[in-house]
């Protein structure tokens, strides 16, 4: 049953990404709307003031970029609720990005005030998404650091793989 529930959640998330794209004639979506849609299932009123998402430098994301980023944000959000900052009373989460030339870097940080006692790196499909699939699709690299006080996930990629080009 748990597998079916997770699969339904992923399918629903991809459907919401399609709806965002359809609303823009399949050209692009803003990064802010993609983040809000992807993380909405994981954010409650309780979590809202413990989450910091960059608001400046909103970007136009291509359809291809939207699907891979929504998959990434959904997986990170799932893990944050199950094991991280959104699954405890005093965790904090931040999401930022920066562009430098033809590269873009996303930084997801979770900080826990009370250290975890059982820190085991994931080896399932979600870990494969974050450590292998997303970096490969973005033609970049991922740095995934899980500690007893939080998670640091930094992913870099080529802007051509993510951004909408007004050609």
Buried (B, 14 or more C-beta within 10 A) or exposed (E): EEEEEEEEEBEEBBEBBBEBBEEBEEEBBBBBBBBBBBBEBBBEEEBEEBBEBBEEEEBBBBBEBBBBBBBBBBBBBBBBBEBBBBBBEEBBBBBBBEEEEEBBBBBBBBBBEEEBEEEEEBEEEBBEBBBEBBBEBBBBEBEBEBEEBBBBBBBBBBBBBBBBEEE
